[in-house]
């Protein structure tokens, strides 16, 4: 593929039972697994349910197994904390950067976010499940803060 890292920014619209629909996320993970030719760090960016990274890892591994290839790869959770209508501003000046990583892939994030870090923003590294949960925990808190600001 020619890249050290690839982002999966797909959303997870709810299905009939209100569960997150992971078909697009897992589908693109399979495409990466079918086409990768070297080490790859796959980065999930959306609000994925806890455990999605494990499912993505399995989809990758299944495709590599079908190809009878044993490439190393890493899965990283890097949820976005976007405000509606302010995506560019939030990207350029993030209030928080959370990265769930459980491998040597952290070195890629050190490079990826170096301009942001140089501008004084801190990257919070933790485990993948913690990162996935952080997004779900932050959303209600941010909504509450927004409502309180109206008073």
C-alpha positions in Angstrom: 0.0 0.0 0.0 3.0 2.3 0.4 1.8 3.8 3.8 2.8 3.3 7.4 -0.7 4.3 8.6 -4.2 4.3 7.3 -7.3 5.9 8.8 -10.8 4.4 9.0 -13.0 7.4 9.6 -16.4 5.7 8.9 -19.4 6.3 11.0 -21.4 3.6 12.7 -25.1 4.4 12.0 -27.4 2.4 14.3 -29.2 -0.7 12.9 -32.7 -1.6 13.9 -31.9 -2.7 17.4 -29.9 0.5 18.1 -26.6 -1.4 17.9 -23.8 0.3 15.9 -23.6 -0.9 12.3 -19.9 -2.0 11.8 -20.3 -3.3 8.3 -18.5 -0.4 6.7 -15.7 -0.3 9.2 -15.1 -4.1 9.0 -15.5 -3.9 5.2 -12.7 -1.4 4.8 -10.5 -3.3 7.3 -10.9 -6.4 5.0 -9.9 -4.3 2.0 -6.8 -3.2 3.8 -6.1 -6.8 4.7 -6.6 -7.8 1.1 -4.2 -5.2 -0.3 -1.5 -4.4 2.3 2.0 -5.3 1.2 4.0 -4.2 4.3 3.5 -3.3 8.0 0.5 -1.0 8.5 -1.0 0.8 11.4 -4.8 1.0 11.0 -6.3 3.9 12.9 -10.0 4.1 13.8 -11.2 7.6 14.1 -15.0 7.6 14.8 -17.0 6.8 17.9 -16.7 3.1 17.7 -18.2 0.8 20.4 -15.7 -0.7 22.9 -14.4 -3.9 21.3 -14.5 -2.6 17.7 -10.7 -2.6 17.4 -10.7 -6.3 18.3 -13.2 -7.0 15.5 -11.1 -4.9 13.0 -8.0 -6.8 14.0 -9.8 -10.1 13.3 -11.0 -8.9 9.9 -7.4 -7.9 9.0 -6.0 -11.2 10.2 -8.6 -13.3 8.4 -7.8 -11.6 5.1 -4.1 -12.0 5.6 -4.7 -15.7 6.4 -6.6 -16.1 3.2 -3.6 -14.6 1.3 -1.3 -16.9 3.4 0.7 -13.8 4.4 2.1 -13.0 7.8 2.6 -9.2 7.8 2.7 -7.4 11.1 0.0 -4.7 11.6 -1.3 -2.7 14.5 -4.7 -1.3 15.3 -5.0 2.0 17.0 -8.1 3.9 18.4 -7.9 7.7 17.9 -11.4 9.1 18.3 -12.4 12.5 17.1 -13.9 15.1 19.4 -15.5 17.3 16.8 -18.0 20.1 17.4 -20.7 20.4 14.8 -19.8 23.1 12.3 -16.3 23.5 13.7 -14.4 20.5 12.3 -11.5 22.5 10.8 -11.1 24.7 13.8 -11.1 21.6 16.2 -8.7 19.7 13.9 -6.2 22.7 13.9 -6.6 23.4 17.7 -7.8 20.3 19.4 -9.1 20.4 23.0 -8.0 16.8 23.5 -6.2 14.1 21.6 -6.8 10.5 22.8 -4.9 7.6 21.3 -5.5 4.0 22.3 -2.4 2.0 21.4 -1.0 -1.2 22.7 2.1 -1.6 20.5 5.1 0.1 19.0 2.7 2.1 16.8 3.0 4.9 19.3 6.1 6.0 17.5 4.1 6.7 14.4 1.7 8.9 16.4 4.6 10.8 17.9 5.5 11.8 14.3 2.0 12.2 13.1 1.0 14.6 15.9 4.4 16.3 16.4 3.2 19.6 14.8 0.2 19.6 17.2 2.4 18.8 20.2 4.8 21.6 19.2 1.9 24.0 19.4 1.3 23.0 23.0 -1.4 20.3 22.7 -1.0 17.1 24.7 -1.7 13.6 23.4 -3.2 11.2 25.9 -2.0 7.7 25.3 -3.8 4.8 26.9 -5.1 1.3 26.0 -7.4 0.7 23.1 -10.6 -0.2 25.1 -10.0 2.9 27.3 -9.7 5.1 24.2 -12.9 3.6 22.7 -14.7 4.3 26.0 -13.4 7.8 26.3 -15.3 9.0 23.3 -18.6 7.6 24.7 -17.9 9.1 28.1 -16.9 12.5 26.8 -20.0 13.0 24.6 -22.6 13.4 27.4 -20.1 15.4 29.5 -19.5 17.9 26.6 -23.3 18.1 25.9 -23.8 19.0 29.6 -21.1 21.6 29.5 -22.7 23.2 26.4 -26.1 23.3 28.1 -24.6 24.9 31.3 -22.9 27.5 29.2 -26.3 28.7 28.0 -27.3 29.8 31.5 
